């Protein structure tokens, strides 16, 4: 069966969804919806059929739709599409607030429709290689994780702070890698370095079932960095999301020594061994997983996205409270 799919929103992410969908067998890109005449003109110039609203998209007898509108519009876009019996892939975060996210999930569950949240880093080939490597026990017990997701402010992001927009990626990966059923916020610090209306830098400390996690996210660093490092009792791993590379350094054991000099001789820097990674565009893999879900395959539990959003909101509230206290001190 050919799947009829629509895309709501033709911004930076929406156009990449549309591009990928047109290359996939058994998929028909029925239309792209955007309220902006300029965005519709760009979509039409690329040969995509266009409509001017999500409601118009919902009337096109679709099997599935991608929701790539601004975060504050996710719920209003999801409602008519769910009413039209469309399976949904909603870009992260699921919604602008936890109550809105819960309403979307409840609507999809009541309608018995597939719902997937677009945490694309789960489908990065380097992350998949790392997840499988760790799941095989090669890293032993995980004791610490450090994630850095930094760079300049994307001009298109105007309705979410740095934790809600990009920090949730790494919060999601924590559960993806560790399998922790409950991740707790330990501490959060940050503020507004360049913006005056929302957080643009933050560092949070999490406890994921005993694994200590540090996540740094900002829109201030002049170079783009997307990295994750993990230390376990059997070694150390690092991933570069951008280059889709992963490495492993085996743990070291040391024999008793008579002198400090002998110990230093043993203690040499471990060798980083590249892990095999079959490089591919993560978004294409994500779309394939979603379309398989539309056809009946299992999808990730969308309620996992609630936990990521909850932690991002808790961290935001903690940071804003600290900032307020400092300003009044």
C-alpha positions in Angstrom: 0.0 0.0 0.0 1.3 3.4 -0.9 1.2 5.8 2.0 -0.3 9.3 1.5 1.8 11.7 3.7 1.7 15.4 4.3 4.1 17.8 5.9 2.9 20.7 8.1 5.5 23.4 8.1 8.1 24.2 5.5 10.9 25.6 7.7 14.4 24.1 8.0 13.2 20.8 9.3 10.0 20.5 7.3 11.7 20.9 4.0 14.2 18.1 4.9 11.2 15.8 5.7 9.7 16.7 2.4 12.9 16.0 0.5 13.3 12.6 2.1 9.7 11.6 1.6 9.9 12.1 -2.1 12.8 9.6 -2.3 11.0 6.8 -0.4 9.3 3.9 -2.2 5.7 3.4 -1.4 5.2 7.0 -0.2 3.3 9.8 -1.9 4.0 13.3 -0.6 0.5 14.7 -1.0 1.1 18.3 0.1 3.0 20.7 2.2 1.1 23.1 4.4 2.4 26.5 5.5 0.6 29.7 6.4 3.5 31.8 4.9 3.1 32.7 1.2 6.9 32.8 0.9 7.3 29.3 2.3 4.5 28.0 0.0 6.3 29.6 -2.9 9.5 27.9 -2.0 7.8 24.5 -1.7 6.0 25.0 -5.0 9.2 25.9 -6.7 10.6 22.5 -5.7 7.6 20.8 -7.2 5.6 20.0 -4.0 1.8 20.5 -3.9 1.0 23.2 -1.3 -2.0 24.2 0.9 -2.3 27.2 3.1 -3.2 25.6 6.4 -3.0 22.4 8.5 -6.8 22.1 8.3 -6.6 22.1 4.5 -3.9 19.4 4.8 -6.1 17.3 7.1 -8.8 17.2 4.4 -6.6 15.4 1.9 -7.3 11.8 3.0 -3.8 11.3 4.4 -2.5 8.2 6.1 0.2 10.2 8.0 1.6 13.6 8.5 4.8 15.3 9.8 4.2 18.2 12.2 7.2 20.6 11.8 5.5 23.9 12.7 6.9 26.0 15.6 6.7 24.3 19.0 3.9 26.6 20.3 1.7 25.4 17.3 2.2 21.7 17.8 -1.0 21.1 19.7 -3.2 23.2 17.3 -1.7 21.4 14.3 -2.1 17.9 15.9 -5.8 18.3 16.7 -7.3 18.4 13.2 -4.8 15.8 11.9 -5.8 13.3 14.6 -9.4 14.1 13.9 -8.8 13.2 10.3 -7.3 9.8 11.4 -3.7 10.7 10.5 -0.7 9.0 12.1 1.7 11.7 13.3 5.4 12.3 13.6 5.7 15.4 15.7 9.1 17.2 15.8 10.6 17.5 19.2 9.7 18.7 21.7 6.2 17.2 21.7 4.6 20.5 22.7 5.4 23.8 24.3 4.2 22.6 27.8 3.7 19.4 29.6 -0.2 19.7 29.8 -0.3 20.3 26.0 2.0 17.3 25.4 -0.3 15.1 27.5 -3.4 16.2 25.6 -1.8 15.3 22.3 -0.8 11.8 23.5 -4.3 11.3 25.0 -6.0 12.2 21.7 -3.7 9.9 19.7 -4.2 7.0 22.1 -8.0 7.5 22.2 -8.0 7.4 18.4 -5.6 4.4 18.4 -3.3 6.3 16.0 0.5 5.9 15.8 2.3 8.8 17.3 6.1 9.3 17.2 8.2 12.2 18.5 11.1 13.4 16.3 14.1 12.8 18.5 16.3 12.4 15.5 19.5 11.7 17.5 18.2 8.2 18.3 18.6 7.5 14.6 22.1 8.9 14.2 24.2 5.9 13.0 26.9 6.7 15.5 24.4 6.7 18.4 22.9 3.4 17.2 26.4 1.9 17.1 27.2 3.2 20.6 23.8 2.0 22.0 24.4 -1.5 20.6 28.0 -1.6 21.8 26.9 -0.6 25.4 23.9 -2.9 25.4 26.4 -5.8 24.7 28.0 -5.0 28.0 31.3 -3.7 26.6 31.3 -0.6 28.8 30.3 -2.3 32.0 28.3 -0.3 34.5 27.7 3.2 33.3 28.9 5.7 35.9 28.9 9.1 34.1 27.8 10.8 30.9 28.6 14.3 29.5 26.8 15.9 26.6 27.7 19.1 24.9 25.2 20.6 22.4 26.3 24.2 21.8 26.5 26.7 18.9 25.0 29.9 17.8 21.3 30.8 18.0 19.2 29.5 15.0 17.3 32.6 13.8 14.2 30.5 13.2 13.9 29.5 16.9 11.7 32.2 18.6 9.3 30.3 20.8 11.5 28.0 22.9 14.5 28.3 25.2 17.7 26.4 24.8 16.7 23.5 27.0 13.3 23.0 25.5 14.6 23.3 21.9 17.9 21.4 21.9 18.6 20.3 25.5 15.7 17.8 25.2 17.7 15.8 22.6 20.4 14.9 25.2 17.8 14.4 28.0 16.1 11.9 25.7 19.4 10.1 24.9 20.1 9.6 28.6 17.0 7.3 28.9 17.8 5.8 25.4 21.3 4.7 26.5 20.9 3.9 30.2 17.4 2.4 30.1 16.7 4.3 33.3 12.9 4.3 34.1 13.2 7.5 36.0 15.7 10.3 35.5 16.0 12.9 38.2 17.1 16.5 38.1 19.9 17.2 40.6 20.9 20.7 39.8 20.6 23.3 37.0 22.4 26.6 36.3 22.2 29.0 33.4 20.8 32.3 32.3 20.4 34.8 29.5 23.8 35.8 28.0 22.6 37.3 24.6 18.8 37.0 24.8 16.6 38.9 27.3 13.4 36.8 26.9 14.5 33.2 27.5 17.4 31.0 28.5 20.2 30.8 26.0 22.7 28.8 28.1 22.2 26.1 30.7 24.1 23.2 32.3 22.1 20.6 34.1 23.0 17.6 36.3 20.9 14.5 36.2 20.8 11.1 38.0 19.9 8.3 35.7 19.7 5.2 37.9 23.0 6.0 39.5 24.7 7.2 36.3 25.7 10.9 36.8 24.8 13.0 33.7 26.0 16.5 32.8 24.3 18.3 29.9 25.6 21.6 28.6 23.4 23.4 26.0 23.8 27.0 24.7 23.3 29.3 21.8 26.4 31.3 22.7 29.4 29.2 21.6 30.5 30.5 18.1 31.2 26.9 16.9 28.8 24.0 16.6 29.5 21.1 18.9 27.4 18.0 19.3 29.2 15.4 21.4 28.5 12.8 24.0 31.0 10.9 26.2 30.3 8.0 28.5 32.4 6.4 31.2 31.8 2.9 32.4 33.6 0.5 34.7 35.1 -1.2 31.6 36.1 1.8 29.5 35.1 5.1 27.9 33.1 6.0 24.7 32.7 9.2 22.8 30.4 10.1 20.0 30.5 13.0 17.5 26.9 13.4 16.2 28.0 15.8 13.4 30.7 13.5 11.9 28.8 10.3 12.8 31.9 8.9 14.5 32.1 6.8 17.7 35.2 5.6 19.7 35.9 3.3 22.5 38.9 3.2 25.0 39.1 0.0 27.0 39.5 0.3 30.7 43.0 -0.3 32.2 44.0 -2.5 35.1 47.2 -1.8 37.0 49.6 -4.2 38.7 51.0 -3.3 42.1 54.2 -1.3 41.8 57.1 -0.6 44.1 57.7 2.9 43.0 55.8 5.9 41.8 57.8 6.0 38.6 56.8 2.5 37.7 53.1 3.4 38.2 53.5 6.4 36.0 55.0 4.1 33.3 52.0 1.9 33.5 49.6 4.8 33.4 49.7 5.8 29.7 46.8 7.4 27.9 44.3 4.8 26.6 44.0 4.3 22.9 40.7 5.4 21.3 39.5 2.7 19.0 36.9 3.7 16.3 33.7 1.8 16.4 32.2 0.7 13.0 29.5 3.1 11.9 27.4 2.8 8.7 26.9 6.6 8.0 23.5 7.7 6.8 21.2 10.7 7.2 19.6 10.3 10.6 16.3 12.0 9.4 15.9 9.4 6.7 16.3 6.6 9.2 13.8 8.3 11.5 11.2 8.6 8.7 11.6 5.0 7.8 11.0 3.9 11.4 7.9 6.2 11.5 6.5 4.9 8.2 7.1 1.3 9.4 5.1 2.2 12.5 2.3 3.5 10.3 2.3 0.1 8.6 2.0 -1.6 12.0 5.5 -2.0 13.4 6.1 -0.9 17.0 7.2 2.7 17.7 8.9 4.2 20.7 6.5 5.0 23.5 5.6 8.7 23.0 5.3 9.1 26.8 9.1 9.0 27.0 8.9 12.4 25.4 6.9 13.6 28.4 9.8 12.7 30.7 12.2 14.7 28.6 10.0 17.7 28.5 9.3 17.5 32.2 13.0 17.6 33.1 13.6 20.5 30.7 10.7 22.4 32.3 12.0 21.6 35.9 15.5 22.7 35.0 14.1 25.9 33.4 12.1 26.7 36.5 15.1 26.1 38.7 17.4 28.3 36.7 14.9 31.2 36.4 14.3 31.0 40.2 18.1 31.3 40.7 18.4 34.2 38.3 15.5 36.0 40.0 17.1 35.5 43.5 20.5 36.8 42.2 18.8 39.9 40.7 17.1 40.8 44.0 20.0 40.0 46.3 
